[in-house]
Structure formats: C-alpha cells, structure tokens
Amino acid sequence: MDIPLAYIIFDIMISLKKNNRDTMIYRDILIIYLKRFINSFDLDKDVLEDLIFDFNFANELSFFLDDYEDYFEMEDGIIRLNSDVSINELKKLQEESVILEDFDEEFISDVEKVIHNDISFLEIIGINPNIQVYNALLELEEKLEYKYLDLSYDGLFDENTIEKTREEIKLLKVITNIMYININNNFSSVDYDNLYLYAKDRAKLMHGEESEVKLSRNPPFDRTLLIKTPMDKALFINDSSAKGAIKGRLKMNNKKNKKKINMQDMTKLNFYLMYLELLDKEINKTKNIELKDELIIAKYRLMYVLDSIYDLMNFKKRESSIKINGDYSFIETIIYFFIVEVLSYDDKEYKLDGTNKKDIITYYFNIIKKLYVETYYKLTNDRVIIDLINNSNFYNVNTISSKLFSNIVPSEKNKSKIKKKNF
C-alpha cells in the first residue's frame, strides 16, 4: 500500500473550500491527518512497518510542492493553496494525480470511503459540525424514547394515563419534526452532510458491543452486521436507541437528494413492520412474566425507532406491513445463520446452571432471532428456510429450539391438528 499524498492534499483543499475555510493546512496537522489515515486501514504490523519505512514525508511533500508549484506554496510550515483555484480545478488535478501515480481504482475508492465516512478527518482540519443542534435533537429524541418505554407499562396504568402518554408523544413528535424541517430548510448541503457524518459517528457501535448479542457459534460474517441498523440494535442491545434514530432520520431526509422513500427503504421498513406484528403475537402467547416484560420493552424500542426514522405513528395506530415483491437479500445471510444458530441450543441451555429455572436471557435472544427468520419467511416464502430447518441435525433433537420454529414448520403433533382442521 502506498500513501496517495497528492490525492489527500487535494481532497483536504476541496473540503476546506466547500466549507468556506481558508485553503491552508499546517505541515504538522497534515502529519496528524496522515497518521489517522494509515490507522484507519488496520494494517498488519509488518505491512505498517514497510509502509512507514518506504514513505519519506519530507521528500514526498517536497516533490508535491515542486510538481504543483503553480497552485501551492509553503511558508513557515503552512501549505497554502492559491485563492483563485476552483473546486473543479482541484477535482481535475486530483483525478490526474491518480492516473500519474497509477493508483488502482478500488484502492482510491477505499481511500474515499475512509476519509469521507469519518468525522475525525474534518475535525483534524478544523471543520466542526453544528454540535449544539445535534445535542438539542438528542435531548428531544431521548425524551421521546422514554415516553415510548412508558407505554410498555400499559398493564400497570389505567387507560387515561396511557392516553396522556400518547398525547405527550404526539406533542414531542411535532416539536422534533419541526426541528428536522428547520435543519432541512436552513442548513446548506455541506452543513447537512457534516451533521449527518457527526450523527453517524455518535451512533456507531461501542468497542465490543456486538458481543452483547448472545450466540452459541461464530457467524460466517462480520458479527457487527447483526446490529447494523438502529432497528437491530433496538432489539438486541439493552441501551438507548436515540442516537441511531437521529442517524436514520437524517439519512432518510437526505437534503442533497430531497428524496422520498425509495423501494429499498420501503422494503427495509416493511420487514421491520412485519417483525413488529409478529413480536406482538409472540408477546401475547408468552406466559413467563419476566420474559414477557423483556419482549414488551423490545417491542416499544423497535416501535420508537421505526416511528422516529420514518415519521410514523405506531404508538397510536399500528402501521401494517404490506405484501410487496421487495428485495430482502440485505438480510438473507443473517436469516440463514439464525436458523442454524437457534437450533444448535440443546434443552439444558435454556436452564440456569445447576437449576431447573428458565434462563430468560437465552429464551429472549433466541426468540428475537427466530422472529427474524419468521418475518423473512412470511415476506418471501423462501423454501430454503424450510429445507434448512428440516435438514438440520438438531431439528426435533433439541426440542425447545425446534419448537420455536413451529410457526414455520409445524411439529408432527400440530400437523395432525392442521390436517383435521383443514378437512
């Protein structure tokens, strides 16, 4: 791997120009920027040592300034771009540098993803998003989430109290929507992108957070994909979903494209609306109070995230999923893994060690996983689901796990009931 110094300097200047900043950078700041860039690739120790050994910053910068002396100058450790150079010229020079240095397109694509998807690169060069606006949004979204969770105690309160909570949610949603509208109307596209990038950074997983998802086996993919969306995180992680909701809403608003919901977004929304319906049914048939409470909290967390990102009102009147020929391949690999994962739990793993008491955590996580499978099957009728269950060595051996899939593949006992009913 080589460091595309010219490409990076041009990119920095483009960002500075877009944000109406002075097109200059201190030599020492550029070194910090490059260190951050190298660390973002998570290179092996040997590769990193070779890279550092081969790259002489002083020489490379000197060559760059000689090659582009008509555009740049350096004085007192400050690299400065001539003020009359336009963004289009910089982009053209950037493209030419890629050809001159014979960089692979895939590598440059990776470079762009690293630089343009991490707020820290903007912060290093002195560009900061409007944090006050973000904090105001976060305060509103957290209040809203707490009110949704208040609805999870509807069995403890009378209807008047619950109705009052719904009215409070409605008011908070109006205030929050006004704020998003104001951001859309008053932020430039660049400021909006910076705010979204900051929201994305705040919503990213904490180190090791993906390990909180209880699994019996390692998935054949990056484990973080299990909680990739705010909806997944709401179901699997016992923590606030407000930051994920802000990220999702800002992405949906997408000021630059001024788009309405597209088919891909609609398919994803439809998946989680169906999941919400099936989770409700699961709650109604769950007899264990402790497990039921955990599932109810998950229901209202998911409801909050969907209502916030897509501006829905599930808290008042449930939005129904629809039968659409959407592309659900975005979650297919995870669904297939969840079948194998859930069925692999033997009966004794559903009990606390050395006791006959139910392990609520295992039950909870496996119900959440199997609902993903059930949701996917309801929407796709994918026969692979049936085959994976029937052909599993664990099916009808691990009886509790097998029973979880009875809505998809009925047990022999239930099959006879279904036949009689149909007859």
N, C-alpha and C positions, 0 to 999 in steps of 0.2 A: 504494500500500500504506500502511495506517495501522498504528500500533503499538497493539495492544489492551492498554493498561496495566492496566486493571481486571482483565481476564481473567488476565493474567500474575501479578498480585499474589495473586489468589485461588488460582491454581494453586500458587504458592510456599507459601502457608499450608497448603494441603491436603497437600503433600509433607512439610512440617515436622511437621504433626500426625500423619500416618501413621508417621513415623519417630520419634515421641515426642520431638521437639525443641521448644524454646521458639519460640512463634509470633511471631517478630520478625525484622526484617531492617534492617540499616543502609542509609540512603539511598545511600551511596556504593557499597555492594555491589549494590544494585538497579540502579544505573547500569551497573556492570560486566556484570551479568546481561543488561540490555537491549542493550548493545553486542554481546555474544556472540550474542544472539538475532538481531539485524539481520544480523550477518556470516554467519549460518547460511544465509541466503537467497541469497547470492551474487548480489546485485543489480548492475545496470549502474551505472556511475559517476553518470550523470545522475539516475537514479531514487533513488540513495542520497543525493545532494546535496539533492534535493527533499524527501525524507523527513526528513532532519536539519533542513532549513530550516523545514519545516511543524510539526515536533514541538518544543514548548517543555516540557521535562521539568518544570521548577519549577511552571509553571502547571498542567500536566496532573495532577501529583501533588497540588497544592493542591485542584483540582476533585474529585479522587478522595476525598481526606480529608473534604471538605465533604459529598459525596454519601453517604459511608458513615461518618459521624461516630458512629453508634450501634455500630459494630463496630471501628473503628480509631482510634488516636491516634498522634501523632508528638511525641517529645520528645528533645532532644539528638541529632537526626539519626537516631533509631531509630523505625521504623514498627512499631507493636505491635498485634497482634490481641487483642481481649478474650478472656480464657481460657475463658469459658463458651460460645463459639461452636463448634458441632459441625461435623464434616466434611460432613454432609448439608446443613447451612445454607450452608456455603461453596460447595458444588456448585450449590445453588439460586441463590445470588447470582451465581455465575459464568455460569450459563445465562441469567439475566435480563440481565446486562451485555451479552451477545451480542445479545439482542433489542433492548435500549435503544440500542445503538450501531450496530445494523443491519449486523452483520458477516455476510458470506457464509459459508454452512456449509462450503464447500470450503476457504475460507481458514482457518477455525478448525480444520478437520481437518489442514491443513498445519502450523498452529501447534503442535498436539498432537504431530504426528509429530516435529517439530524438537525440542521440549522433552523429550519422553518417550523419545526414542531416542538421547540423547546424555548420557553420564555426567557431562560437564563442568558441566551445569546443576545437578546435585545437588551436585557438589563446590564450586561457587561459593557455595552457601548452607550449606556446612558439613556436608553429608551424604556420608560416605565409606563405600564397601563394605568388606567384610572382605578386605583385600588379602593378609593372611597366609594365609588359606585358599586364595585363588586361587594364590598363589605355590607353596604346597605341592602343589596339583593340577598346576600347570605342571611342577614338578620330576618328578613321577611320570609324567606324560604324555610328557615328553621322553625319559625313560629307556625308556619303553615303545616309543616310536617308534624309538629307536636299536636296540633289540633286534629289531624287525621288519626294519630295514635290514640287520642282521646275517644274517638269513635270505636276503638277496639274494646272499650269497656261498656259498650251499649247494654250488655246484660245486667250491669250493676246500677244503671241510671234509668230514670223514667224517660218517657218519650219527649217531654218538654225540654229536659236537659240536653238530650241528644239533638233535638231540633235547634236549640240555641247554639250548639257547637257547629252544626251545619251552616247556620247563618253567619257565624264568625268566620268559618272557612270561606264562604262566599264573598264576604267583605275583604278578607285578606287576599283572595284571588283577584279581585277587582283592582286593589292597590298594586299588587305585584304586576298585573298585566299593564297597568298604566306606566309603571317603571320600565318594563321591556319596550313598550311603544315609544317612550321618551328616548331610550337608548337608540332605538332604530332611527328615530327622526333627527336626533341631534348629534350622533356620532358619525364621523367620516368612516368610510370603508376601512381605512387603515387603523383608526382608533378602535373600531368594532373588532377587527381581526386580532388586535393586541389584547383586547379584553377577553375574547374567546380563548386565546392562547394561555392567558393567565388562569382562566376558569378551568381549562383543560389540565393545567399543571396542578391546581389545587385539588382536582378531583381524582388524580392518579392514585394508584394503589400504594399504600404504605409498604415498606420493605417487609416481605414475608406474609403480607395479608392474605395472599391466595392460599396459604397453608391452613387457614381457618376453615376452609371447606373440607369437611370430613370425608376422606377417601380411603378405600382399602387397597387400592392399587394405583400405580402411576399412570396417568393418561399418556397416549402416544402423541401428544402435542403440548405446547406451552401451557402450563397449568393456569396462567393468568387469564387465558381465554374463557375459563369457566365463569369469570366475573368481569367480562369485558364491558358490558353495558350497565348503566345505572339500575336497570330492572333486575339484572342478575345479582348485582351487589345487594340490592334491597332484600332479595330472597335468601342469600347465603351468608351475608355479613351482618352481625348484630351491632350496627352503628348508624349514624345519621346518613341519610341519602341526599341531603340538601345540596351538597357540592356537585354531586353527579347530576342532579336535576338542573342546576344552573348551566352546567356544561351542555347538557342535552337540549335545553331550551334555546340557548344562544346559537347552537348548531342548527336547530330547526328553523329559527328566524332567518339566519343566513342573509344578512343585509346585502351582501355583494350580489347575490343572485335574485334576491326578492322572490324566492320560490315558494310555491305552495307545496303541500306534502306530495312527494313523488311515490312511485309504485314500490320502491324498495323500502321507504319509510312506512308506507301503508302496510306492507307485508309484515314488517317487524312489529308494528303496533298491533296488527291483527293477531299475531302469535301470542303476545302477552295479554291481550284482552281475553283470548280463549283460555289462557293459563289462569287468569283471574276467575273465570267462570268455574273451571274445574277445581281450583283451590277452594272456592266457596262450597262446592259439593262435598269435597273431602272433609272440610271442617264440620259440615252438618252430620256426617256419618261417624266422626271421631268421638269415641266415648271417654277416653282418658282426658281428664280436665287439664292437666299440665301440658300435654301435647296439643290439645285444642287451643289453649291460650297462645302457645308459640306460633301456631299456624295462623291464628287471627291477627297477631301482630305483623306477621309476614304479609298477610293479605292487605292490611292498611298501608304498610310501607310501599308495597308494589302499586297500590291504588294511587298513593300520593305522587310517586314518580311519574306514572302514566298521565295523571291529570296535570301535573306541572309542566312536563315536557311538551305534551300535545295539546295543552289547554282544554282538557275535558272536564266533565263534572260527574265522575263516577261516585263521588261522595253523596250525591243527591239522587241521581238516576243512572243506573248501570248502563254503560255503553256495551252494545252487543258486538261480538266478533261476527265476521261475515265470511261466507264461503267464496273465496277468490282463488284464482289459479296463480297464486303468488309463488315466487322462488324462495323456498325455505332452506336452500342449501347452506345459508350462512350459519346454520346451527346443526346441520346433519351429522357431522363428525362427532360432535359432543353428544348428540342423542344416541348414536350407536355405542359410544363409550359408556353412557349411563346405564344402558341395558346390562352390559357385562358387569359393570361396577356394582349395581344394586343386587343382581342375582348372586354375586360371589359371597355375600354375607350369609354365614350359616346361622341357625336359630339361636345359638348361645351368645352370639354377638349382639343380640337385641336385649340382653340382660346385663345388669351391672355385675362386675366381677364378684363371684362368690355369693351372689344373692339371686333371688327369684324375681327381683324388682326390675321393671322395664327400664331400659336405657333410652330415655326420652330423646337424647341428642342423636343417637343412631336412627331412631324412628323418624325424627324430624328431617334430618338430611336426606334420608332415603325416600321419604315421601316427596320432598321437594324435587329430587332428581327424577323420580318416576313420573311426576306430573309434567316434566319437560317431555318425556317420551310420549305420554298420553296426549298431550297437546299437539305434538308434531304428528302423531298418527291420526288424530281427529281431522287435522287440516290437510294431510297429504294422502292418507290411505296407503302409505308406503308398505308394500308386502315384506320388505326386508326386515321390518320391525317384528312381524310375526315369526319369520324364519329364525331371526337371531334369538328370540325368546325360546321357541320350541327346540332349537338345536343346541341350546346351552346345556353343558354337562351339569349345571347347577339347578336347572329348572325342574321343579317337583321333587328336588332333593333338599334344597334349602326352602322349607315350606313357607316361612314368613315372607321371605323375599319374593318367592313365586306368587304368593297371594296378592302382593302389591300390584301385580300386573293383571289381575283378574278382569279389569275393565277392558283390557285389550285382548287377552287370551283367557277365556273363562276356564275355571278348573273343571275337572270331569264331573264333579257333583253339580256345578252350576250349569254345565252343558245340558244335562238331562232335564233340568228345570226349564231351560230356554226352549228345548225341543217340545216339551209338553205345553208350554205357554203358546208357542207358535202354532202347534197342532190345534 
